Amino acid sequence: MEAASEEAASLTAASEEAASEDAASEEAASEDAASEEAASLEAASEEAASETAVVLAEAASEVEEAAVEAEPPQAVMPAARARATTAMQIFLSFISMISLVFL
């Protein structure tokens, strides 16, 4: 009887040791997979960042070109300023007339 219980105890200890070894190997495999996944995600994010930088540089150059093309000649600026000043004066006089009517 005593031999059987010793054998059962040794089998239980061996199965626990095998289970802990299996758990350790599964944990190591999962850590390896996680590190590989992290490395691939990092590489993908670096690639996306470089692509984004290229797209942003292209967009900035297009905006700069459009701004240069859309800039009005200097002769137009005084006329536009005069029209804006006149419009502002008309607007302010209209507002003052309305406020006088309601007071």
Secondary structure, DSSP 8 states (H G I E B T S, - for coil): -HHHHHHHHHHHHHHHHHHHHHHHHHHHHHHHHHHHHHHHHHHHHHHHHHHHHHHHHHHHHHHHHHHHHH---TTHHHHHHHHHHHHHHHHHHHHHHHHHHH-
